[in-house]
Amino acid sequence: MLWTIAVVLFVLWILGFAVFHVSSVLIHLLLVIAVIVILYRLITGRRPV
């Protein structure tokens, strides 16, 4: 589930630059949060439910 959210955010981020030429602060913030959560889960070794 977390990987799906991260991939969707990444695709939206790329589309924002490539297609719509919009750089929204919100999508960048969500992307950074998703990466931080993924790294935290990898470091702590937690498994998805």
C-alpha positions in Angstrom: 0.0 0.0 0.0 2.8 2.4 0.9 4.7 1.6 -2.3 1.6 2.3 -4.3 1.1 5.7 -2.7 4.8 6.5 -3.3 4.6 5.5 -7.0 1.4 7.5 -7.6 2.9 10.6 -6.0 6.1 10.2 -8.1 4.1 9.9 -11.3 2.0 12.9 -10.4 5.2 14.8 -9.6 6.7 13.9 -13.0 3.5 14.8 -14.8 3.4 18.2 -13.0 6.7 19.1 -14.6 6.5 17.3 -17.9 2.9 17.8 -18.9 1.3 20.7 -17.0 4.4 22.7 -16.2 3.1 23.2 -12.6 5.4 23.0 -9.6 3.1 22.7 -6.7 4.5 22.9 -3.2 1.9 20.4 -1.9 2.9 17.5 -4.3 6.6 18.1 -3.5 5.8 18.0 0.2 3.8 14.8 -0.1 6.6 13.2 -2.2 9.2 14.0 0.5 6.9 12.6 3.2 6.3 9.4 1.3 10.1 8.9 0.8 10.8 9.6 4.5 8.1 7.1 5.5 9.5 4.4 3.1 13.1 4.9 4.4 11.9 4.8 8.0 10.1 1.5 7.4 13.1 0.0 5.6 15.5 1.1 8.4 13.3 -0.1 11.2 12.5 -3.4 9.4 8.7 -3.1 9.8 6.6 -5.2 7.6 3.3 -3.9 6.0 0.2 -5.1 7.5 
